[in-house]
Amino acid sequence: MAALISNLLAPSQSANLRRLLIGVLVAVFVTLGLLWTMQYLIEIADGELDESVRGNLVDFVRLKRDESIQRRQLKPKKPPPPDQPPPEPPTPKLDNLNPTAEKIAISAVPADTEIELTGGGFSLGIGEGDYLPIVKVAPVYPQRALSRGIDGFCVVEYTVTKTGTIINPVVIESQCTSSLFHRASIQAALKFKYKPRIIDGEAIDVPGVRNKFTYEIEQG
């Protein structure tokens, strides 16, 4: 039985081996044919290339850039010459005060001042105990009176102290032509300076001193 089976299998195995060998040979020939065909095509393509058609290679040389930085030195601009300082104004000339004057003439401000003697007044003659005006300031003409064309006078009564200053200035209503002159007259009187009255070597207050301020509009 075994011998019969081996006899049946022997022809089939030999047929398979034959087909295998044939397949291997066919594959080798096909592979060789393909390789030859590719080599042939490559040679043909290389032969057809013309040197005039081939692209020219561009040969260039890269130059090394100078990386050194040149610093530009900026010179500062020369400053302009300083402006010439304006000339100094001339020294104003001050008028000498005359303590014996009874009236102060004012050109810039049209107002005058006068000393009115009272019961406790003084003499301008030689008298060691007499009080004496040293500084008298003209009042500022009130703008309202000036714009309305009002002029006149105003009498202010005050006390000359031991130091020659003025205290308690009041306007004598009956001797003032307009209430517009009250404030300006009192402010001017407070700026007066006096040589105080001296009795027995001591300075004393002098009450009841009066001053008349005259307001006149200058005619242009």
C-alpha positions as CSV (number, residue, x, y, z in Angstrom):
1,M,0.0,0.0,0.0
2,A,2.8,2.4,0.9
3,A,4.7,1.5,-2.2
4,L,1.6,2.3,-4.3
5,I,1.2,5.7,-2.7
6,S,4.9,6.6,-3.3
7,N,4.6,5.5,-6.9
8,L,1.6,7.9,-7.3
9,L,3.3,10.9,-5.6
10,A,6.6,10.5,-7.5
11,P,5.3,11.8,-10.9
12,S,3.5,14.7,-9.3
13,Q,6.6,15.9,-7.4
14,S,8.8,15.8,-10.4
15,A,6.2,17.9,-12.4
16,N,6.2,20.5,-9.6
17,L,9.9,20.7,-9.6
18,R,10.0,21.1,-13.3
19,R,7.5,24.0,-13.2
20,L,9.5,25.7,-10.4
21,L,12.7,25.6,-12.4
22,I,10.9,26.9,-15.5
23,G,9.4,29.8,-13.4
24,V,12.9,30.7,-12.0
25,L,14.5,30.8,-15.4
26,V,11.7,32.9,-16.9
27,A,12.0,35.4,-14.0
28,V,15.8,35.6,-14.5
29,F,15.4,36.3,-18.2
30,V,12.7,38.9,-17.6
31,T,14.8,40.7,-15.0
32,L,17.9,40.7,-17.3
33,G,15.7,42.0,-20.1
34,L,14.4,44.9,-18.0
35,L,17.9,45.9,-16.8
36,W,19.2,45.8,-20.3
37,T,16.3,47.9,-21.6
38,M,16.8,50.5,-18.9
39,Q,20.5,50.7,-19.6
40,Y,19.8,51.1,-23.3
41,L,17.3,53.9,-22.7
42,I,19.8,55.7,-20.5
43,E,22.5,55.5,-23.1
44,I,20.2,56.8,-25.8
45,A,19.1,59.7,-23.6
46,D,22.7,60.7,-22.9
47,G,23.5,60.5,-26.6
48,E,20.7,62.8,-27.5
49,L,21.7,65.6,-25.1
50,D,23.4,68.4,-26.9
51,E,26.0,70.5,-25.1
52,S,24.4,73.7,-26.5
53,V,21.1,72.8,-24.8
54,R,22.5,72.0,-21.5
55,G,22.3,74.8,-19.0
56,N,25.4,76.7,-18.2
57,L,26.5,76.6,-14.6
58,V,27.0,79.9,-13.0
59,D,30.3,80.1,-11.1
60,F,30.4,82.8,-8.5
61,V,32.7,83.8,-5.8
62,R,31.3,85.1,-2.6
63,L,33.2,88.1,-1.4
64,K,33.7,88.6,2.3
65,R,32.0,91.8,3.3
66,D,34.0,94.2,5.4
67,E,32.2,94.1,8.8
68,S,34.2,96.9,10.3
69,I,31.9,99.8,11.2
70,Q,33.2,103.3,10.6
71,R,31.9,105.6,13.3
72,R,31.2,109.1,12.3
73,Q,32.2,111.6,14.8
74,L,29.7,114.4,15.0
75,K,31.2,117.7,16.1
76,P,28.9,119.8,18.3
77,K,27.7,123.0,16.7
78,K,29.2,126.1,18.0
79,P,26.7,127.9,20.2
80,P,25.5,131.3,19.0
81,P,27.1,134.3,20.7
82,P,25.1,135.5,23.6
83,D,22.8,138.4,23.1
84,Q,24.2,141.7,24.2
85,P,22.6,142.6,27.6
86,P,20.4,145.7,27.4
87,P,22.0,148.8,28.7
88,E,21.4,149.6,32.3
89,P,18.7,152.2,32.9
90,P,19.9,155.5,34.1
91,T,19.8,156.1,37.8
92,P,16.6,158.0,38.6
93,K,17.2,161.4,40.1
94,L,15.3,161.9,43.3
95,D,14.1,165.3,44.2
96,N,15.3,166.5,47.5
97,L,12.5,166.6,50.0
98,N,11.8,170.0,51.5
99,P,10.2,169.5,54.9
100,T,9.2,173.1,55.1
101,A,7.0,173.0,52.0
102,E,3.3,173.2,52.8
103,K,2.3,171.8,49.4
104,I,3.5,168.9,47.3
105,A,3.1,169.4,43.6
106,I,2.4,166.1,41.8
107,S,2.6,166.0,38.0
108,A,1.8,162.3,37.4
109,V,-1.0,162.2,39.9
110,P,-3.1,165.4,40.0
111,A,-3.4,165.5,43.8
112,D,-1.8,167.8,46.4
113,T,-1.3,167.7,50.1
114,E,-1.3,170.5,52.6
115,I,-0.7,170.7,56.3
116,E,-3.4,172.4,58.2
117,L,-2.5,173.9,61.6
118,T,-4.6,172.9,64.6
119,G,-4.7,173.9,68.2
120,G,-1.8,171.5,68.9
121,G,0.0,172.5,65.7
122,F,3.6,173.5,65.2
123,S,5.8,176.3,64.0
124,L,8.2,175.9,61.2
125,G,10.6,178.0,63.0
126,I,13.3,176.9,65.3
127,G,11.7,174.8,68.0
128,E,13.3,171.8,69.6
129,G,10.0,170.3,70.6
130,D,8.1,170.7,67.3
131,Y,7.1,167.7,65.2
132,L,8.2,167.9,61.6
133,P,7.0,166.2,58.4
134,I,9.7,164.1,56.7
135,V,7.9,162.1,54.1
136,K,4.7,163.0,52.5
137,V,3.1,160.8,49.8
138,A,0.5,162.1,47.3
139,P,-2.7,160.1,47.0
140,V,-3.7,158.1,44.0
141,Y,-6.5,159.8,42.1
142,P,-9.6,157.6,42.4
143,Q,-10.4,156.1,39.0
144,R,-14.2,156.6,39.5
145,A,-13.7,160.3,40.3
146,L,-11.3,160.7,37.4
147,S,-13.7,159.1,34.9
148,R,-16.5,161.3,36.1
149,G,-14.4,164.5,36.0
150,I,-14.8,165.1,39.8
151,D,-12.1,167.1,41.6
152,G,-12.0,168.7,45.1
153,F,-10.3,168.2,48.4
154,C,-10.4,166.0,51.5
155,V,-9.1,166.7,55.0
156,V,-7.8,163.8,57.1
157,E,-7.1,164.0,60.9
158,Y,-4.6,161.6,62.5
159,T,-2.1,161.1,65.4
160,V,1.6,161.4,65.0
161,T,3.2,158.8,67.2
162,K,6.5,158.8,69.2
163,T,8.2,157.0,66.3
164,G,6.9,159.5,63.7
165,T,4.3,157.1,62.1
166,I,0.6,157.8,61.6
167,I,-2.3,156.1,63.5
168,N,-6.0,156.5,63.6
169,P,-6.6,158.5,60.4
170,V,-10.2,159.7,59.9
171,V,-11.8,161.8,57.3
172,I,-13.4,165.1,58.3
173,E,-16.7,164.7,56.6
174,S,-17.5,168.4,56.6
175,Q,-14.2,169.2,54.9
176,C,-14.3,166.6,52.1
177,T,-16.0,167.4,48.8
178,S,-16.7,163.7,47.8
179,S,-16.8,160.4,49.4
180,L,-14.8,159.1,46.4
181,F,-11.7,160.7,48.0
182,H,-12.0,159.0,51.4
183,R,-10.1,155.8,50.8
184,A,-7.3,157.4,48.7
185,S,-6.7,160.1,51.3
186,I,-6.5,157.7,54.3
187,Q,-4.1,155.4,52.4
188,A,-1.9,158.3,51.5
189,A,-1.9,159.6,55.1
190,L,-0.8,156.3,56.5
191,K,2.4,156.5,54.5
192,F,3.5,159.9,56.1
193,K,6.6,160.0,58.2
194,Y,7.3,162.7,60.9
195,K,10.0,163.8,63.2
196,P,8.2,163.3,66.5
197,R,7.6,166.1,69.1
198,I,10.1,166.0,71.9
199,I,9.4,167.5,75.3
200,D,11.9,167.3,78.1
201,G,14.0,164.9,76.0
202,E,11.2,162.4,75.4
203,A,9.1,161.8,72.3
204,I,5.3,162.1,72.7
205,D,2.3,161.4,70.6
206,V,0.6,164.4,68.9
207,P,-3.1,163.9,68.2
208,G,-5.3,166.1,66.1
209,V,-2.9,166.7,63.2
210,R,-4.7,167.4,60.0
211,N,-3.7,167.2,56.3
212,K,-5.6,168.5,53.3
213,F,-5.4,166.5,50.1
214,T,-6.3,168.4,47.0
215,Y,-7.5,166.6,43.9
216,E,-7.3,168.5,40.6
217,I,-7.7,167.1,37.1
218,E,-5.0,168.4,34.8
219,Q,-6.2,170.0,31.7
220,G,-4.7,168.4,28.6
